[in-house]
Amino acid sequence: MTEQTCNRLMKTGMIGAILAAICCFTPVLVVFLGLVGLSTVVGYLDYVLIPALGVFVILAVYAVIKKRQLAYSNIPKEV
């Protein structure tokens, strides 16, 4: 795994977690769905958003761990 891949995974995890948290903990998505006419979906949002938040947080943590492993493997070893 390259550093560029780790950075992409970290960005995806962070952005996804922020968006899922905003939709979970604020009424932004509820108001939007009400305006669009999809207010019947509001009851099922918790079943989708909370697992999505967990997946994106796990993805960000995984990227940080892989980035650290990559950084430690590139350190030259003294002989």
KERO-49820 format. One record per residue (C-alpha): chain; x, y, z; residue number from 1. Coordinates in steps of 0.5 Angstrom, whole numbers. Each point is the difference from the previous one (the first is absolute). Layout:
REM KERO-49820
{chain: A east: X north: Y up: Z n: NUM}
...
***
This chain:
REM KERO-49820
{chain: A east: 0 north: 0 up: 0 n: 1}
{chain: A east: 3 north: 7 up: -2 n: 2}
{chain: A east: 0 north: 6 up: 4 n: 3}
{chain: A east: -5 north: 3 up: -5 n: 4}
{chain: A east: -5 north: -6 up: 1 n: 5}
{chain: A east: 0 north: 1 up: 7 n: 6}
{chain: A east: -1 north: 8 up: -1 n: 7}
{chain: A east: -6 north: -2 up: -4 n: 8}
{chain: A east: -3 north: -5 up: 5 n: 9}
{chain: A east: 1 north: 5 up: 6 n: 10}
{chain: A east: -3 north: 6 up: -4 n: 11}
{chain: A east: -6 north: -5 up: -2 n: 12}
{chain: A east: -1 north: -2 up: 7 n: 13}
{chain: A east: 0 north: 7 up: 3 n: 14}
{chain: A east: -4 north: 3 up: -5 n: 15}
{chain: A east: -5 north: -6 up: 0 n: 16}
{chain: A east: 0 north: 1 up: 8 n: 17}
{chain: A east: -1 north: 7 up: 0 n: 18}
{chain: A east: -6 north: 0 up: -5 n: 19}
{chain: A east: -3 north: -6 up: 4 n: 20}
{chain: A east: 1 north: 3 up: 7 n: 21}
{chain: A east: -4 north: 7 up: -3 n: 22}
{chain: A east: -6 north: -4 up: -3 n: 23}
{chain: A east: 0 north: -4 up: 7 n: 24}
{chain: A east: 0 north: 5 up: 5 n: 25}
{chain: A east: -3 north: 6 up: -4 n: 26}
{chain: A east: -7 north: 1 up: -3 n: 27}
{chain: A east: 3 north: 2 up: -7 n: 28}
{chain: A east: -1 north: -7 up: -3 n: 29}
{chain: A east: -7 north: 0 up: 3 n: 30}
{chain: A east: -2 north: 7 up: -2 n: 31}
{chain: A east: 3 north: -2 up: -7 n: 32}
{chain: A east: -4 north: -6 up: -1 n: 33}
{chain: A east: -6 north: 3 up: 2 n: 34}
{chain: A east: 0 north: 6 up: -5 n: 35}
{chain: A east: 1 north: -5 up: -5 n: 36}
{chain: A east: -6 north: -4 up: 2 n: 37}
{chain: A east: 4 north: -6 up: 2 n: 38}
{chain: A east: -2 north: 0 up: 8 n: 39}
{chain: A east: -2 north: -7 up: 0 n: 40}
{chain: A east: 7 north: -2 up: 0 n: 41}
{chain: A east: 2 north: 4 up: 6 n: 42}
{chain: A east: -2 north: -6 up: 5 n: 43}
{chain: A east: 6 north: -4 up: -3 n: 44}
{chain: A east: 5 north: 5 up: 0 n: 45}
{chain: A east: 3 north: -3 up: 6 n: 46}
{chain: A east: 1 north: -7 up: -3 n: 47}
{chain: A east: 4 north: 3 up: -5 n: 48}
{chain: A east: 4 north: 6 up: 2 n: 49}
{chain: A east: 3 north: -3 up: 7 n: 50}
{chain: A east: 3 north: -6 up: -3 n: 51}
{chain: A east: 3 north: 5 up: -6 n: 52}
{chain: A east: 3 north: 4 up: 5 n: 53}
{chain: A east: 3 north: -6 up: 3 n: 54}
{chain: A east: 3 north: -3 up: -6 n: 55}
{chain: A east: 3 north: 7 up: -2 n: 56}
{chain: A east: 3 north: 1 up: 7 n: 57}
{chain: A east: 3 north: -7 up: -1 n: 58}
{chain: A east: 2 north: 2 up: -7 n: 59}
{chain: A east: 4 north: 6 up: 3 n: 60}
{chain: A east: 3 north: -4 up: 5 n: 61}
{chain: A east: 2 north: -5 up: -4 n: 62}
{chain: A east: 4 north: 5 up: -5 n: 63}
{chain: A east: 3 north: 3 up: 6 n: 64}
{chain: A east: 3 north: -7 up: 2 n: 65}
{chain: A east: 2 north: -2 up: -7 n: 66}
{chain: A east: 4 north: 7 up: -1 n: 67}
{chain: A east: 4 north: -1 up: 7 n: 68}
{chain: A east: 2 north: -7 up: -2 n: 69}
{chain: A east: 2 north: 3 up: -7 n: 70}
{chain: A east: 4 north: 6 up: 3 n: 71}
{chain: A east: 3 north: -5 up: 5 n: 72}
{chain: A east: 2 north: -5 up: -5 n: 73}
{chain: A east: 4 north: 5 up: -4 n: 74}
{chain: A east: 4 north: 2 up: 5 n: 75}
{chain: A east: 7 north: -2 up: -1 n: 76}
{chain: A east: 3 north: -5 up: 4 n: 77}
{chain: A east: 7 north: 1 up: 3 n: 78}
{chain: A east: 5 north: -6 up: -1 n: 79}
***
